[in-house]
Amino acid sequence: MKVEIDKVEKQTPEDIYKLGNVFVAEDNNLYLVSHLENGGYCLVNLTLNQVVAQVRTPLDLIEKEYRTTDKLIDVKIVRA
């Protein structure tokens, strides 16, 4: 599997932390904003295959996890 990445122009925290978005953090790991079965939200570290944050609302996710170095990206997964 190969991941193709393009950076996106919009970079507000609200844009980055929308459900289903993928961003790259300062540690160069890729993170997916996801929804939990219990109604909460989480960040999934796609690089390490780990859930790294679980909160009740998207705003809580921004307040807890947002860093100014987070960059929204457009990800396409293709077969290698």
N, CA, C and O atoms as a Maestro MAE file, in Angstrom:
{
 s_m_m2io_version
 :::
 2.0.0
}

f_m_ct {
 s_m_title
 :::
 protein
 m_atom[320] {
  # First column is atom index #
  i_m_mmod_type
  r_m_x_coord
  r_m_y_coord
  r_m_z_coord
  i_m_residue_number
  s_m_chain_name
  s_m_pdb_residue_name
  s_m_pdb_atom_name
  i_m_atomic_number
  :::
  1 25 0.837 -1.166 0.000 1 A "MET " " N  " 7
  2 3 0.000 0.000 0.000 1 A "MET " " CA " 6
  3 2 0.886 1.233 0.000 1 A "MET " " C  " 6
  4 15 1.915 1.272 0.674 1 A "MET " " O  " 8
  5 25 0.483 2.225 -0.750 2 A "LYS " " N  " 7
  6 3 1.216 3.481 -0.859 2 A "LYS " " CA " 6
  7 2 0.263 4.620 -0.529 2 A "LYS " " C  " 6
  8 15 -0.907 4.582 -0.908 2 A "LYS " " O  " 8
  9 25 0.756 5.628 0.174 3 A "VAL " " N  " 7
  10 3 -0.059 6.786 0.529 3 A "VAL " " CA " 6
  11 2 0.469 7.990 -0.238 3 A "VAL " " C  " 6
  12 15 1.649 8.327 -0.146 3 A "VAL " " O  " 8
  13 25 -0.415 8.639 -0.999 4 A "GLU " " N  " 7
  14 3 -0.059 9.865 -1.707 4 A "GLU " " CA " 6
  15 2 -0.623 11.037 -0.910 4 A "GLU " " C  " 6
  16 15 -1.795 11.025 -0.533 4 A "GLU " " O  " 8
  17 25 0.199 12.043 -0.655 5 A "ILE " " N  " 7
  18 3 -0.197 13.149 0.212 5 A "ILE " " CA " 6
  19 2 -0.058 14.475 -0.522 5 A "ILE " " C  " 6
  20 15 0.965 14.751 -1.149 5 A "ILE " " O  " 8
  21 25 -1.106 15.292 -0.433 6 A "ASP " " N  " 7
  22 3 -1.081 16.668 -0.919 6 A "ASP " " CA " 6
  23 2 -1.527 17.554 0.224 6 A "ASP " " C  " 6
  24 15 -2.481 17.224 0.928 6 A "ASP " " O  " 8
  25 25 -0.841 18.693 0.421 7 A "LYS " " N  " 7
  26 3 -1.248 19.628 1.468 7 A "LYS " " CA " 6
  27 2 -2.451 20.427 0.998 7 A "LYS " " C  " 6
  28 15 -2.613 20.684 -0.195 7 A "LYS " " O  " 8
  29 25 -3.289 20.815 1.943 8 A "VAL " " N  " 7
  30 3 -4.500 21.579 1.671 8 A "VAL " " CA " 6
  31 2 -4.281 23.005 2.158 8 A "VAL " " C  " 6
  32 15 -3.604 23.233 3.161 8 A "VAL " " O  " 8
  33 25 -4.865 23.972 1.431 9 A "GLU " " N  " 7
  34 3 -4.655 25.379 1.760 9 A "GLU " " CA " 6
  35 2 -5.300 25.804 3.086 9 A "GLU " " C  " 6
  36 15 -4.670 26.511 3.873 9 A "GLU " " O  " 8
  37 25 -6.543 25.386 3.345 10 A "LYS " " N  " 7
  38 3 -7.210 25.782 4.586 10 A "LYS " " CA " 6
  39 2 -6.491 25.165 5.770 10 A "LYS " " C  " 6
  40 15 -6.195 23.970 5.772 10 A "LYS " " O  " 8
  41 25 -6.213 25.972 6.769 11 A "GLN " " N  " 7
  42 3 -5.440 25.458 7.898 11 A "GLN " " CA " 6
  43 2 -5.979 25.894 9.254 11 A "GLN " " C  " 6
  44 15 -5.220 25.905 10.223 11 A "GLN " " O  " 8
  45 25 -7.265 26.256 9.366 12 A "THR " " N  " 7
  46 3 -7.789 26.616 10.684 12 A "THR " " CA " 6
  47 2 -7.986 25.340 11.502 12 A "THR " " C  " 6
  48 15 -8.191 24.271 10.926 12 A "THR " " O  " 8
  49 25 -7.930 25.430 12.820 13 A "PRO " " N  " 7
  50 3 -8.155 24.245 13.643 13 A "PRO " " CA " 6
  51 2 -9.506 23.577 13.335 13 A "PRO " " C  " 6
  52 15 -9.605 22.350 13.318 13 A "PRO " " O  " 8
  53 25 -10.527 24.381 13.095 14 A "GLU " " N  " 7
  54 3 -11.856 23.841 12.788 14 A "GLU " " CA " 6
  55 2 -11.841 23.053 11.484 14 A "GLU " " C  " 6
  56 15 -12.532 22.041 11.373 14 A "GLU " " O  " 8
  57 25 -11.071 23.493 10.502 15 A "ASP " " N  " 7
  58 3 -10.953 22.761 9.238 15 A "ASP " " CA " 6
  59 2 -10.171 21.471 9.424 15 A "ASP " " C  " 6
  60 15 -10.553 20.427 8.894 15 A "ASP " " O  " 8
  61 25 -9.093 21.538 10.164 16 A "ILE " " N  " 7
  62 3 -8.229 20.375 10.368 16 A "ILE " " CA " 6
  63 2 -8.949 19.280 11.137 16 A "ILE " " C  " 6
  64 15 -8.835 18.104 10.790 16 A "ILE " " O  " 8
  65 25 -9.687 19.649 12.176 17 A "TYR " " N  " 7
  66 3 -10.277 18.674 13.090 17 A "TYR " " CA " 6
  67 2 -11.719 18.312 12.758 17 A "TYR " " C  " 6
  68 15 -12.496 17.997 13.659 17 A "TYR " " O  " 8
  69 25 -12.088 18.350 11.487 18 A "LYS " " N  " 7
  70 3 -13.403 17.875 11.048 18 A "LYS " " CA " 6
  71 2 -13.375 16.363 10.914 18 A "LYS " " C  " 6
  72 15 -12.356 15.774 10.554 18 A "LYS " " O  " 8
  73 25 -14.513 15.743 11.209 19 A "LEU " " N  " 7
  74 3 -14.656 14.297 11.133 19 A "LEU " " CA " 6
  75 2 -14.239 13.785 9.758 19 A "LEU " " C  " 6
  76 15 -14.713 14.275 8.733 19 A "LEU " " O  " 8
  77 25 -13.346 12.793 9.747 20 A "GLY " " N  " 7
  78 3 -12.888 12.183 8.505 20 A "GLY " " CA " 6
  79 2 -11.630 12.797 7.926 20 A "GLY " " C  " 6
  80 15 -11.040 12.237 7.002 20 A "GLY " " O  " 8
  81 25 -11.207 13.937 8.449 21 A "ASN " " N  " 7
  82 3 -9.996 14.572 7.925 21 A "ASN " " CA " 6
  83 2 -8.738 13.865 8.409 21 A "ASN " " C  " 6
  84 15 -8.723 13.209 9.451 21 A "ASN " " O  " 8
  85 25 -7.686 14.022 7.616 22 A "VAL " " N  " 7
  86 3 -6.374 13.482 7.965 22 A "VAL " " CA " 6
  87 2 -5.404 14.658 7.990 22 A "VAL " " C  " 6
  88 15 -5.428 15.520 7.112 22 A "VAL " " O  " 8
  89 25 -4.551 14.676 9.010 23 A "PHE " " N  " 7
  90 3 -3.532 15.723 9.090 23 A "PHE " " CA " 6
  91 2 -2.206 15.116 9.494 23 A "PHE " " C  " 6
  92 15 -2.139 14.019 10.049 23 A "PHE " " O  " 8
  93 25 -1.160 15.854 9.203 24 A "VAL " " N  " 7
  94 3 0.177 15.445 9.608 24 A "VAL " " CA " 6
  95 2 0.606 16.364 10.751 24 A "VAL " " C  " 6
  96 15 0.434 17.582 10.691 24 A "VAL " " O  " 8
  97 25 1.163 15.755 11.782 25 A "ALA " " N  " 7
  98 3 1.611 16.505 12.959 25 A "ALA " " CA " 6
  99 2 3.110 16.744 12.883 25 A "ALA " " C  " 6
  100 15 3.790 16.265 11.975 25 A "ALA " " O  " 8
  101 25 3.602 17.486 13.845 26 A "GLU " " N  " 7
  102 3 5.023 17.829 13.901 26 A "GLU " " CA " 6
  103 2 5.910 16.590 13.943 26 A "GLU " " C  " 6
  104 15 7.045 16.626 13.468 26 A "GLU " " O  " 8
  105 25 5.398 15.489 14.510 27 A "ASP " " N  " 7
  106 3 6.174 14.247 14.590 27 A "ASP " " CA " 6
  107 2 6.153 13.454 13.276 27 A "ASP " " C  " 6
  108 15 6.668 12.337 13.210 27 A "ASP " " O  " 8
  109 25 5.553 14.041 12.232 28 A "ASN " " N  " 7
  110 3 5.412 13.436 10.896 28 A "ASN " " CA " 6
  111 2 4.502 12.214 10.873 28 A "ASN " " C  " 6
  112 15 4.499 11.463 9.897 28 A "ASN " " O  " 8
  113 25 3.736 12.008 11.930 29 A "ASN " " N  " 7
  114 3 2.732 10.952 11.930 29 A "ASN " " CA " 6
  115 2 1.446 11.481 11.311 29 A "ASN " " C  " 6
  116 15 1.151 12.674 11.382 29 A "ASN " " O  " 8
  117 25 0.683 10.570 10.701 30 A "LEU " " N  " 7
  118 3 -0.604 10.923 10.116 30 A "LEU " " CA " 6
  119 2 -1.704 10.594 11.118 30 A "LEU " " C  " 6
  120 15 -1.677 9.538 11.750 30 A "LEU " " O  " 8
  121 25 -2.673 11.498 11.262 31 A "TYR " " N  " 7
  122 3 -3.772 11.318 12.200 31 A "TYR " " CA " 6
  123 2 -5.106 11.460 11.480 31 A "TYR " " C  " 6
  124 15 -5.273 12.335 10.631 31 A "TYR " " O  " 8
  125 25 -6.053 10.595 11.826 32 A "LEU " " N  " 7
  126 3 -7.410 10.625 11.301 32 A "LEU " " CA " 6
  127 2 -8.349 11.064 12.410 32 A "LEU " " C  " 6
  128 15 -8.290 10.537 13.521 32 A "LEU " " O  " 8
  129 25 -9.222 12.033 12.113 33 A "VAL " " N  " 7
  130 3 -10.260 12.439 13.051 33 A "VAL " " CA " 6
  131 2 -11.431 11.477 12.847 33 A "VAL " " C  " 6
  132 15 -12.001 11.404 11.759 33 A "VAL " " O  " 8
  133 25 -11.781 10.745 13.898 34 A "SER " " N  " 7
  134 3 -12.781 9.691 13.775 34 A "SER " " CA " 6
  135 2 -13.861 9.815 14.842 34 A "SER " " C  " 6
  136 15 -13.717 10.559 15.813 34 A "SER " " O  " 8
  137 25 -14.946 9.071 14.641 35 A "HIS " " N  " 7
  138 3 -16.089 9.056 15.543 35 A "HIS " " CA " 6
  139 2 -16.087 7.744 16.316 35 A "HIS " " C  " 6
  140 15 -15.814 6.686 15.748 35 A "HIS " " O  " 8
  141 25 -16.389 7.810 17.601 36 A "LEU " " N  " 7
  142 3 -16.463 6.612 18.433 36 A "LEU " " CA " 6
  143 2 -17.896 6.088 18.487 36 A "LEU " " C  " 6
  144 15 -18.844 6.851 18.301 36 A "LEU " " O  " 8
  145 25 -18.053 4.805 18.739 37 A "GLU " " N  " 7
  146 3 -19.373 4.201 18.839 37 A "GLU " " CA " 6
  147 2 -20.226 4.836 19.942 37 A "GLU " " C  " 6
  148 15 -21.449 4.896 19.822 37 A "GLU " " O  " 8
  149 25 -19.590 5.303 21.007 38 A "ASN " " N  " 7
  150 3 -20.329 5.898 22.125 38 A "ASN " " CA " 6
  151 2 -20.718 7.348 21.875 38 A "ASN " " C  " 6
  152 15 -21.280 7.998 22.757 38 A "ASN " " O  " 8
  153 25 -20.427 7.863 20.687 39 A "GLY " " N  " 7
  154 3 -20.789 9.226 20.340 39 A "GLY " " CA " 6
  155 2 -19.676 10.231 20.490 39 A "GLY " " C  " 6
  156 15 -19.853 11.394 20.127 39 A "GLY " " O  " 8
  157 25 -18.536 9.827 21.011 40 A "GLY " " N  " 7
  158 3 -17.417 10.740 21.163 40 A "GLY " " CA " 6
  159 2 -16.581 10.813 19.891 40 A "GLY " " C  " 6
  160 15 -16.950 10.268 18.851 40 A "GLY " " O  " 8
  161 25 -15.464 11.487 19.997 41 A "TYR " " N  " 7
  162 3 -14.538 11.656 18.884 41 A "TYR " " CA " 6
  163 2 -13.155 11.210 19.319 41 A "TYR " " C  " 6
  164 15 -12.836 11.190 20.507 41 A "TYR " " O  " 8
  165 25 -12.338 10.852 18.334 42 A "CYS " " N  " 7
  166 3 -10.982 10.427 18.662 42 A "CYS " " CA " 6
  167 2 -10.032 10.776 17.531 42 A "CYS " " C  " 6
  168 15 -10.444 11.100 16.416 42 A "CYS " " O  " 8
  169 25 -8.753 10.702 17.852 43 A "LEU " " N  " 7
  170 3 -7.700 10.786 16.853 43 A "LEU " " CA " 6
  171 2 -7.088 9.410 16.732 43 A "LEU " " C  " 6
  172 15 -6.755 8.775 17.733 43 A "LEU " " O  " 8
  173 25 -6.941 8.950 15.499 44 A "VAL " " N  " 7
  174 3 -6.293 7.678 15.233 44 A "VAL " " CA " 6
  175 2 -4.949 7.975 14.583 44 A "VAL " " C  " 6
  176 15 -4.890 8.590 13.518 44 A "VAL " " O  " 8
  177 25 -3.880 7.539 15.221 45 A "ASN " " N  " 7
  178 3 -2.555 7.687 14.638 45 A "ASN " " CA " 6
  179 2 -2.431 6.599 13.575 45 A "ASN " " C  " 6
  180 15 -2.275 5.421 13.898 45 A "ASN " " O  " 8
  181 25 -2.500 7.000 12.306 46 A "LEU " " N  " 7
  182 3 -2.447 6.042 11.208 46 A "LEU " " CA " 6
  183 2 -1.048 5.471 11.016 46 A "LEU " " C  " 6
  184 15 -0.895 4.373 10.481 46 A "LEU " " O  " 8
  185 25 -0.049 6.189 11.439 47 A "THR " " N  " 7
  186 3 1.329 5.727 11.313 47 A "THR " " CA " 6
  187 2 1.609 4.579 12.277 47 A "THR " " C  " 6
  188 15 2.271 3.605 11.919 47 A "THR " " O  " 8
  189 25 1.098 4.702 13.504 48 A "LEU " " N  " 7
  190 3 1.345 3.700 14.544 48 A "LEU " " CA " 6
  191 2 0.150 2.794 14.811 48 A "LEU " " C  " 6
  192 15 0.227 1.879 15.632 48 A "LEU " " O  " 8
  193 25 -0.971 3.053 14.106 49 A "ASN " " N  " 7
  194 3 -2.189 2.264 14.269 49 A "ASN " " CA " 6
  195 2 -2.667 2.271 15.722 49 A "ASN " " C  " 6
  196 15 -2.898 1.217 16.314 49 A "ASN " " O  " 8
  197 25 -2.814 3.489 16.294 50 A "GLN " " N  " 7
  198 3 -3.229 3.639 17.688 50 A "GLN " " CA " 6
  199 2 -4.275 4.738 17.816 50 A "GLN " " C  " 6
  200 15 -4.214 5.745 17.111 50 A "GLN " " O  " 8
  201 25 -5.231 4.544 18.714 51 A "VAL " " N  " 7
  202 3 -6.137 5.623 19.095 51 A "VAL " " CA " 6
  203 2 -5.416 6.410 20.177 51 A "VAL " " C  " 6
  204 15 -5.051 5.857 21.214 51 A "VAL " " O  " 8
  205 25 -5.209 7.707 19.936 52 A "VAL " " N  " 7
  206 3 -4.384 8.488 20.855 52 A "VAL " " CA " 6
  207 2 -5.143 9.538 21.655 52 A "VAL " " C  " 6
  208 15 -4.592 10.108 22.596 52 A "VAL " " O  " 8
  209 25 -6.389 9.803 21.302 53 A "ALA " " N  " 7
  210 3 -7.170 10.786 22.061 53 A "ALA " " CA " 6
  211 2 -8.638 10.430 21.924 53 A "ALA " " C  " 6
  212 15 -9.096 10.082 20.835 53 A "ALA " " O  " 8
  213 25 -9.383 10.516 23.028 54 A "GLN " " N  " 7
  214 3 -10.819 10.275 23.015 54 A "GLN " " CA " 6
  215 2 -11.495 11.375 23.816 54 A "GLN " " C  " 6
  216 15 -11.166 11.597 24.981 54 A "GLN " " O  " 8
  217 25 -12.445 12.066 23.185 55 A "VAL " " N  " 7
  218 3 -13.135 13.185 23.830 55 A "VAL " " CA " 6
  219 2 -14.613 13.155 23.443 55 A "VAL " " C  " 6
  220 15 -15.034 12.322 22.641 55 A "VAL " " O  " 8
  221 25 -15.394 14.066 24.017 56 A "ARG " " N  " 7
  222 3 -16.837 14.099 23.767 56 A "ARG " " CA " 6
  223 2 -17.223 14.876 22.511 56 A "ARG " " C  " 6
  224 15 -18.152 14.482 21.806 56 A "ARG " " O  " 8
  225 25 -16.519 15.978 22.220 57 A "THR " " N  " 7
  226 3 -16.915 16.834 21.098 57 A "THR " " CA " 6
  227 2 -15.700 17.195 20.242 57 A "THR " " C  " 6
  228 15 -14.563 17.090 20.702 57 A "THR " " O  " 8
  229 25 -15.940 17.618 18.999 58 A "PRO " " N  " 7
  230 3 -14.822 18.081 18.168 58 A "PRO " " CA " 6
  231 2 -14.092 19.272 18.802 58 A "PRO " " C  " 6
  232 15 -12.872 19.382 18.688 58 A "PRO " " O  " 8
  233 25 -14.834 20.159 19.466 59 A "LEU " " N  " 7
  234 3 -14.202 21.305 20.124 59 A "LEU " " CA " 6
  235 2 -13.253 20.841 21.223 59 A "LEU " " C  " 6
  236 15 -12.175 21.410 21.395 59 A "LEU " " O  " 8
  237 25 -13.652 19.806 21.972 60 A "ASP " " N  " 7
  238 3 -12.767 19.241 22.996 60 A "ASP " " CA " 6
  239 2 -11.485 18.692 22.369 60 A "ASP " " C  " 6
  240 15 -10.396 18.806 22.933 60 A "ASP " " O  " 8
  241 25 -11.642 18.098 21.198 61 A "LEU " " N  " 7
  242 3 -10.482 17.550 20.487 61 A "LEU " " CA " 6
  243 2 -9.519 18.669 20.113 61 A "LEU " " C  " 6
  244 15 -8.308 18.532 20.282 61 A "LEU " " O  " 8
  245 25 -10.057 19.776 19.604 62 A "ILE " " N  " 7
  246 3 -9.218 20.927 19.248 62 A "ILE " " CA " 6
  247 2 -8.516 21.470 20.480 62 A "ILE " " C  " 6
  248 15 -7.307 21.702 20.466 62 A "ILE " " O  " 8
  249 25 -9.285 21.673 21.553 63 A "GLU " " N  " 7
  250 3 -8.704 22.245 22.778 63 A "GLU " " CA " 6
  251 2 -7.622 21.351 23.378 63 A "GLU " " C  " 6
  252 15 -6.639 21.851 23.923 63 A "GLU " " O  " 8
  253 25 -7.793 20.041 23.282 64 A "LYS " " N  " 7
  254 3 -6.848 19.110 23.892 64 A "LYS " " CA " 6
  255 2 -5.638 18.813 23.006 64 A "LYS " " C  " 6
  256 15 -4.519 18.693 23.505 64 A "LYS " " O  " 8
  257 25 -5.856 18.693 21.700 65 A "GLU " " N  " 7
  258 3 -4.821 18.146 20.824 65 A "GLU " " CA " 6
  259 2 -4.217 19.104 19.797 65 A "GLU " " C  " 6
  260 15 -3.120 18.842 19.305 65 A "GLU " " O  " 8
  261 25 -4.887 20.195 19.458 66 A "TYR " " N  " 7
  262 3 -4.411 21.057 18.374 66 A "TYR " " CA " 6
  263 2 -3.046 21.660 18.662 66 A "TYR " " C  " 6
  264 15 -2.783 22.156 19.757 66 A "TYR " " O  " 8
  265 25 -2.184 21.606 17.652 67 A "ARG " " N  " 7
  266 3 -0.874 22.264 17.671 67 A "ARG " " CA " 6
  267 2 -0.789 23.120 16.408 67 A "ARG " " C  " 6
  268 15 -1.317 22.742 15.363 67 A "ARG " " O  " 8
  269 25 -0.137 24.250 16.503 68 A "THR " " N  " 7
  270 3 -0.040 25.147 15.344 68 A "THR " " CA " 6
  271 2 0.723 24.509 14.186 68 A "THR " " C  " 6
  272 15 0.636 24.982 13.053 68 A "THR " " O  " 8
  273 25 1.461 23.449 14.458 69 A "THR " " N  " 7
  274 3 2.221 22.770 13.414 69 A "THR " " CA " 6
  275 2 1.392 21.707 12.679 69 A "THR " " C  " 6
  276 15 1.868 21.139 11.696 69 A "THR " " O  " 8
  277 25 0.150 21.423 13.140 70 A "ASP " " N  " 7
  278 3 -0.719 20.458 12.460 70 A "ASP " " CA " 6
  279 2 -1.070 20.987 11.075 70 A "ASP " " C  " 6
  280 15 -1.425 22.157 10.928 70 A "ASP " " O  " 8
  281 25 -0.974 20.131 10.056 71 A "LYS " " N  " 7
  282 3 -1.254 20.531 8.678 71 A "LYS " " CA " 6
  283 2 -2.255 19.564 8.049 71 A "LYS " " C  " 6
  284 15 -2.012 18.360 7.974 71 A "LYS " " O  " 8
  285 25 -3.373 20.108 7.603 72 A "LEU " " N  " 7
  286 3 -4.388 19.325 6.917 72 A "LEU " " CA " 6
  287 2 -3.832 18.834 5.591 72 A "LEU " " C  " 6
  288 15 -3.177 19.578 4.862 72 A "LEU " " O  " 8
  289 25 -4.104 17.566 5.289 73 A "ILE " " N  " 7
  290 3 -3.608 17.003 4.031 73 A "ILE " " CA " 6
  291 2 -4.721 16.253 3.321 73 A "ILE " " C  " 6
  292 15 -5.708 15.844 3.932 73 A "ILE " " O  " 8
  293 25 -4.544 16.083 2.035 74 A "ASP " " N  " 7
  294 3 -5.433 15.281 1.218 74 A "ASP " " CA " 6
  295 2 -4.714 13.962 0.979 74 A "ASP " " C  " 6
  296 15 -3.641 13.936 0.376 74 A "ASP " " O  " 8
  297 25 -5.306 12.863 1.454 75 A "VAL " " N  " 7
  298 3 -4.647 11.571 1.402 75 A "VAL " " CA " 6
  299 2 -5.361 10.662 0.404 75 A "VAL " " C  " 6
  300 15 -6.589 10.599 0.360 75 A "VAL " " O  " 8
  301 25 -4.565 9.968 -0.385 76 A "LYS " " N  " 7
  302 3 -5.089 8.963 -1.302 76 A "LYS " " CA " 6
  303 2 -4.282 7.695 -1.088 76 A "LYS " " C  " 6
  304 15 -3.060 7.688 -1.237 76 A "LYS " " O  " 8
  305 25 -4.982 6.617 -0.736 77 A "ILE " " N  " 7
  306 3 -4.316 5.337 -0.516 77 A "ILE " " CA " 6
  307 2 -4.448 4.521 -1.794 77 A "ILE " " C  " 6
  308 15 -5.549 4.293 -2.295 77 A "ILE " " O  " 8
  309 25 -3.295 4.085 -2.315 78 A "VAL " " N  " 7
  310 3 -3.275 3.330 -3.569 78 A "VAL " " CA " 6
  311 2 -2.511 2.042 -3.365 78 A "VAL " " C  " 6
  312 15 -1.655 1.934 -2.486 78 A "VAL " " O  " 8
  313 25 -2.833 1.078 -4.185 79 A "ARG " " N  " 7
  314 3 -2.112 -0.183 -4.144 79 A "ARG " " CA " 6
  315 2 -0.712 0.000 -4.717 79 A "ARG " " C  " 6
  316 15 -0.542 0.605 -5.775 79 A "ARG " " O  " 8
  317 25 0.270 -0.516 -4.026 80 A "ALA " " N  " 7
  318 3 1.663 -0.370 -4.485 80 A "ALA " " CA " 6
  319 2 2.007 -1.412 -5.528 80 A "ALA " " C  " 6
  320 15 3.133 -1.440 -6.024 80 A "ALA " " O  " 8
  :::
 }
 m_bond[319] {
  # First column is bond index #
  i_m_from
  i_m_to
  i_m_order
  :::
  1 1 2 1
  2 2 3 1
  3 3 4 2
  4 3 5 1
  5 5 6 1
  6 6 7 1
  7 7 8 2
  8 7 9 1
  9 9 10 1
  10 10 11 1
  11 11 12 2
  12 11 13 1
  13 13 14 1
  14 14 15 1
  15 15 16 2
  16 15 17 1
  17 17 18 1
  18 18 19 1
  19 19 20 2
  20 19 21 1
  21 21 22 1
  22 22 23 1
  23 23 24 2
  24 23 25 1
  25 25 26 1
  26 26 27 1
  27 27 28 2
  28 27 29 1
  29 29 30 1
  30 30 31 1
  31 31 32 2
  32 31 33 1
  33 33 34 1
  34 34 35 1
  35 35 36 2
  36 35 37 1
  37 37 38 1
  38 38 39 1
  39 39 40 2
  40 39 41 1
  41 41 42 1
  42 42 43 1
  43 43 44 2
  44 43 45 1
  45 45 46 1
  46 46 47 1
  47 47 48 2
  48 47 49 1
  49 49 50 1
  50 50 51 1
  51 51 52 2
  52 51 53 1
  53 53 54 1
  54 54 55 1
  55 55 56 2
  56 55 57 1
  57 57 58 1
  58 58 59 1
  59 59 60 2
  60 59 61 1
  61 61 62 1
  62 62 63 1
  63 63 64 2
  64 63 65 1
  65 65 66 1
  66 66 67 1
  67 67 68 2
  68 67 69 1
  69 69 70 1
  70 70 71 1
  71 71 72 2
  72 71 73 1
  73 73 74 1
  74 74 75 1
  75 75 76 2
  76 75 77 1
  77 77 78 1
  78 78 79 1
  79 79 80 2
  80 79 81 1
  81 81 82 1
  82 82 83 1
  83 83 84 2
  84 83 85 1
  85 85 86 1
  86 86 87 1
  87 87 88 2
  88 87 89 1
  89 89 90 1
  90 90 91 1
  91 91 92 2
  92 91 93 1
  93 93 94 1
  94 94 95 1
  95 95 96 2
  96 95 97 1
  97 97 98 1
  98 98 99 1
  99 99 100 2
  100 99 101 1
  101 101 102 1
  102 102 103 1
  103 103 104 2
  104 103 105 1
  105 105 106 1
  106 106 107 1
  107 107 108 2
  108 107 109 1
  109 109 110 1
  110 110 111 1
  111 111 112 2
  112 111 113 1
  113 113 114 1
  114 114 115 1
  115 115 116 2
  116 115 117 1
  117 117 118 1
  118 118 119 1
  119 119 120 2
  120 119 121 1
  121 121 122 1
  122 122 123 1
  123 123 124 2
  124 123 125 1
  125 125 126 1
  126 126 127 1
  127 127 128 2
  128 127 129 1
  129 129 130 1
  130 130 131 1
  131 131 132 2
  132 131 133 1
  133 133 134 1
  134 134 135 1
  135 135 136 2
  136 135 137 1
  137 137 138 1
  138 138 139 1
  139 139 140 2
  140 139 141 1
  141 141 142 1
  142 142 143 1
  143 143 144 2
  144 143 145 1
  145 145 146 1
  146 146 147 1
  147 147 148 2
  148 147 149 1
  149 149 150 1
  150 150 151 1
  151 151 152 2
  152 151 153 1
  153 153 154 1
  154 154 155 1
  155 155 156 2
  156 155 157 1
  157 157 158 1
  158 158 159 1
  159 159 160 2
  160 159 161 1
  161 161 162 1
  162 162 163 1
  163 163 164 2
  164 163 165 1
  165 165 166 1
  166 166 167 1
  167 167 168 2
  168 167 169 1
  169 169 170 1
  170 170 171 1
  171 171 172 2
  172 171 173 1
  173 173 174 1
  174 174 175 1
  175 175 176 2
  176 175 177 1
  177 177 178 1
  178 178 179 1
  179 179 180 2
  180 179 181 1
  181 181 182 1
  182 182 183 1
  183 183 184 2
  184 183 185 1
  185 185 186 1
  186 186 187 1
  187 187 188 2
  188 187 189 1
  189 189 190 1
  190 190 191 1
  191 191 192 2
  192 191 193 1
  193 193 194 1
  194 194 195 1
  195 195 196 2
  196 195 197 1
  197 197 198 1
  198 198 199 1
  199 199 200 2
  200 199 201 1
  201 201 202 1
  202 202 203 1
  203 203 204 2
  204 203 205 1
  205 205 206 1
  206 206 207 1
  207 207 208 2
  208 207 209 1
  209 209 210 1
  210 210 211 1
  211 211 212 2
  212 211 213 1
  213 213 214 1
  214 214 215 1
  215 215 216 2
  216 215 217 1
  217 217 218 1
  218 218 219 1
  219 219 220 2
  220 219 221 1
  221 221 222 1
  222 222 223 1
  223 223 224 2
  224 223 225 1
  225 225 226 1
  226 226 227 1
  227 227 228 2
  228 227 229 1
  229 229 230 1
  230 230 231 1
  231 231 232 2
  232 231 233 1
  233 233 234 1
  234 234 235 1
  235 235 236 2
  236 235 237 1
  237 237 238 1
  238 238 239 1
  239 239 240 2
  240 239 241 1
  241 241 242 1
  242 242 243 1
  243 243 244 2
  244 243 245 1
  245 245 246 1
  246 246 247 1
  247 247 248 2
  248 247 249 1
  249 249 250 1
  250 250 251 1
  251 251 252 2
  252 251 253 1
  253 253 254 1
  254 254 255 1
  255 255 256 2
  256 255 257 1
  257 257 258 1
  258 258 259 1
  259 259 260 2
  260 259 261 1
  261 261 262 1
  262 262 263 1
  263 263 264 2
  264 263 265 1
  265 265 266 1
  266 266 267 1
  267 267 268 2
  268 267 269 1
  269 269 270 1
  270 270 271 1
  271 271 272 2
  272 271 273 1
  273 273 274 1
  274 274 275 1
  275 275 276 2
  276 275 277 1
  277 277 278 1
  278 278 279 1
  279 279 280 2
  280 279 281 1
  281 281 282 1
  282 282 283 1
  283 283 284 2
  284 283 285 1
  285 285 286 1
  286 286 287 1
  287 287 288 2
  288 287 289 1
  289 289 290 1
  290 290 291 1
  291 291 292 2
  292 291 293 1
  293 293 294 1
  294 294 295 1
  295 295 296 2
  296 295 297 1
  297 297 298 1
  298 298 299 1
  299 299 300 2
  300 299 301 1
  301 301 302 1
  302 302 303 1
  303 303 304 2
  304 303 305 1
  305 305 306 1
  306 306 307 1
  307 307 308 2
  308 307 309 1
  309 309 310 1
  310 310 311 1
  311 311 312 2
  312 311 313 1
  313 313 314 1
  314 314 315 1
  315 315 316 2
  316 315 317 1
  317 317 318 1
  318 318 319 1
  319 319 320 2
  :::
 }
}
